[in-house]
Structures are given as structure tokens and as C-alpha cells.
Amino acid sequence: MNKRYIIAPLILALSLTACGSLTLTDSQKETVATLDNKLEQTVTEAAQQLEESAAAISDHKDEIKEQIKDAEEVAKEAIAASSALNNASEAESPDADDTNAEASAETASTSGGILSSPADIALTDTDGKGVNYTFIYDGETFTAVYKPDNWRIYDSYRVTSEADITIICQALIDEHPVHGKDLVSYRTADDMAYEWLVHNTAYELLPDGDDLKAHAKDVDLDPKDQGRTLEEIYKDRTGKELTMDTIMEYMQQNIGE
């Protein structure tokens, strides 16, 4: 729509509203009549454009429906991911271990993980003392060490699939359960996976050479960090609040490297 056809009538309408009744000269009346004609022409053109737009929408309605369907699927996936992270922080009783193992395998089969069960990682007690272990993931050998109520997984940042991390955690607690923060309940594969993912996030965020990054490359799955967020772990390790300014500073350092 031509902008000049809209501005002139609008100015006139505002003048009438602001000043009440106005007496127009013959010249002004001719100007208004001319504006009316142009406005009518503009309205007609706009109506034609609407008809053309409606026809275009009709012609492409199947394509539009498909795009809406795709958008709905993306939204569902985002909601499911958010729900999974929320559920990861909820503690369950040790009686649910068998159910957790089955749920872990089902999750992996539907979310792109490469593992289907705890047995897939071939967790091995290398010294026969229940302390030093290895497991296989994606063709690589990882080291895990168990001390009372603590599993340490070295180079844990290299495993990024939430589904696979959950299955690995299930294999670990099947071998040696770990108490929850209350030292009565036991940690679940889901809430241990949540802590693992928080460490992964910290490792990606922090710049090389930072002491915290060196610690974040390995994860200790013990009672005290159960359910802790990235902000809470950061404050515990540094005594400082993790603010958006801090995050932006870390990101800028990473970009500059």
C-alpha cells in the first residue's frame, strides 16, 4: 500500500478530532475530495492484495501445515528434554534400581544413544579389589575409581550423550551404590547423569588453563553434589556467584583462544 495515500487522510482526521468542527474553503474541499478518491483507490488495491494473499495461502496450505507440524515436533522435543532434566534431580529408593535400568535402556533406544544396557560398557574390576575399573564406550577405554560413596570417572567430558551417560551410571551403581545427600537414600542413574552433564557444561564453558576446567574434566559422583545446579557447584568451588557477566567473560575468553 502506498504510504502517501494513508498519511494525508490521517492528518485530516486528526485535525478534525482535535479542533472539532472546521469550516473548509472550496480549495480545501477539492483537496479532501482528491484525497477521498485516492483513498478509495488505495482501499481497492489493498482488497485485491488481500485476495491474492488468501489465494496464495490456499495454494500452499499443505506446505504451511507441514511447517506447523515440524514446529510442533521441535517444541515437543524441547519439552521432553526439559522434563528429563527436571526428573534427573529427583531421588528414588534403591528398590527402584531394576526399573531404572530398564528405563535407561528404553531412553537410549529412543534418543540416539549408542548403548542399550549397562552390560554394553563391559565394566571391569581391573585389580579384583573393587576399586579400579575400566569400561568401554564408543571404542575407547575409560577409567573409573570407586571409593566408599564415590565414583570418579576420568575424562568424563568426552561422553556427551545423556542417554548413554545414564546407562553408564546405572552400571556403576549396580556395582557399588552411592548414598544420596541425606546419607540414607541412594543415588539414581538419572540424578548422577544430571551431575555429570553439569560438569560437562562447566568444562565447555571454562577457558583452557582455568583451574576449575581441570577439575571439571573428571566427575566425582558422591552424596554432596546430588541435585546441585551449575550455579551452586560454581559457588561451592569458588565462593562466588555465577552471574551472566561471568559467563559472558568466560565465553569471550574461549572465543579469543
N, C-alpha and C positions, 0 to 999 in steps of 0.2 A: 504494500500500500504506500502511495506517495505521501511523504511526510508533510509537504506543504499544504495538502488538501485537508489535513487534520488540524494543523496549528491555527490557521486563520479562524475557522468556526469556533474553535475552543476559546480563543482570545475574546471573541464576540460574546460568547455565552457567559464567560467570567465577568465581562463588563456589565452585562445586563443583571447578573446576580448581585454584583457589588453595588451598583448605583440605582437599582430599582428601575422605574420606567424611564426610558430615554426617548427623546424626540430625534428622529433621524432626518437628515436632509435628503433631497432627491438623489444626490450623488451617492450618499451612504446607502440608500435603499438599493440602488443599482449594484453597489458593491456586494451587499448581502445577497441579492438575487444571483449574482455571478458565483458567489461562494456556495449558495444552495445547489446550483447546477453542478458545480464541481464536486460537491459533497455527494450528490446523488450518483454521479458517475463513479466516484470512489467506492461507494457502498455496493454498486452493481459489480464493479471489478472484484471487490472483496468476496461477494457472494459466489462469483464464478470460481475464484481461487479455492473457496471452501468446498465447492462441489468437486473440483479437481482433486483436492486433498482427500476427500471422502472416497473418491473412486480409487485413488492410489492405495489408500489403506485397505479397501476391499480387495484389490488385486493382490496385495501382499499379506493378507490376513494370516495365511498359513505360515508364512515365514515369521511374522510377528509372534504368533502363538508358540512357534518353536523356540524363539529367543526368550520368551517369557518362561517357558518350560525349563530351558537351560539355566536361567537366573534362579528359578526356584530350587533346582538341584544344588547349585552352588550355595544357596542360603541354608539348605538342609545339611550339607556337609559342614558348614561353619558352625551351625547349632550343635551338631553331633560332636565336633571337636571340642567345643566349649564345655559341653556336658561331660565329656570324658575327663577333661582336666579337673572339673569340679568334683567328680566322683573319685578321682585319684587320691584326694586328700582325706577321704573318709576311712576310718579304721574299722576293721572287721575282726571277729573272733577267729582263733586258729581252727575251729571246727569247719570253717568255710574253705579251707585250703584246696580240697578236691574240686569244689565248684570253681574256685579261682583259676585253677589250672585249665579246666575245660573252657572257661570264659576267655582266658588268654589265647588259647588255640583258635577259638572262633573269631576273636578280634583280628588276629593275624591274617586269617584266611580272607577277611573282608576288607582289610585296609592296606594291602600292598606289602606286608612284611614277608620276609623270606623264610621265617620259621613257622612251624605248625605245632610244635610241642616242646616242652623242656628237654626232652631227650635229644632233640636235634643239635644241641650245642656240645654234646659229649663232655659234660663236666667231669673232670678227672682229679682225684686226690693224688697229687704227684709224689708226696712223701709218705703217704699212708698214715699221717698223723692228724688228718682233719684240719689242716692249717693252710697249706699251699695247694692251690688249684689252678688248672688251666681249663679253658673252654674254646671251642672253635666257632667263629662267626664269620660268615661271608669269605671263607677260605683263609682267614687269619687267626692266629692263636693269641688269646688274651690271658692275662694273669689276674687271678683273684685270690686274696688272702683273707682267711677268716680268723678273727679273734673274738672272744666272748662278746656277743651282741653287736658285732660289727663286721660287715663285709666291705672290703676295699677292692674296687675294680680299677685296675691301672689302664690309662689311656681310654677311659670311658667315653670321652668326647667323640671318639671315632664311630660310635654306634648312635645313629640318629633316629631310627625308626621307633616310634612309640610302641607299636605292637610287638616288635622284636625285643625291645628293652623290657617290656612287661613279662615276656616269656622267659628271658634270661633271669630276671628277678625271681620268678617262680621256681626256676631250677635251683637257685641259690638258697631260698628259704625251705625248699624241700630237703636240702642237705643240712642246713643249720638255720632254724627260725631265729628271728631277731625281735626283741621286745619293742613295743611301742613306747611313746613318750611317757606314758603313765607307769611303765615297767611292770604292767600286769597283762595287758593285751599284747597281741603280736602284730607286727607289721605285715601288710599285704603286698602282693606283687604290684598292685595298682599304685599304692601310695609311695612305694620305693621307686617305681618308674617316674612318678611325678618329681621326686627329688633329683633323680638322675637327669631329667630334662631341664630342671632349673640350673644344674651345674653346667649342662651343655650351653644353655643360654648365656651364662656368665662367661664361659670360655670364649664364645663367639664375640661377645660384647667387649671384653677387655683387650687392650693392646698388647702386643708381644713385649716381653720384658717386665710386665707388671707382675708383682709377687702373687697377687690373687689369681691371675691367669694360670700360673704354675700350679696352684693348688686345685683349680677348677678342672684341670685336665684329668684328674682321677676323682672318683666319687667314693665317699665313705657312707655306707648305708647303716646308720646306727639309730638309737632311740631319739637322740636330742634334736635332730633336724626333721623329724616327721612332720609333714604338713607345712613346713616353712616356705614362705614365698622368697623370691629373689631379693626383694627389699629387706626382708627380715634376716636372711643369711648375710647379706652385704653389711647390714648394721652390726650383726654379731661379730663379723670378722674385722671390721674397720672402726666401729664405734661411731660411724657417720650415717646420715640419712642418704638414701639413694634418690636423688632428685632428677628431674628432667634435664636440668643443666649439666649434671654429672654425666648422664647418659649421652647427651649431645657431645660433651667433651671427649668421652671415650670413642664415640663414633668418628669424630674428626681426626683423632689420633690414628685410628685404624685406616681411614681414607688416605692420610698423609704417608703411610708406610709403603 
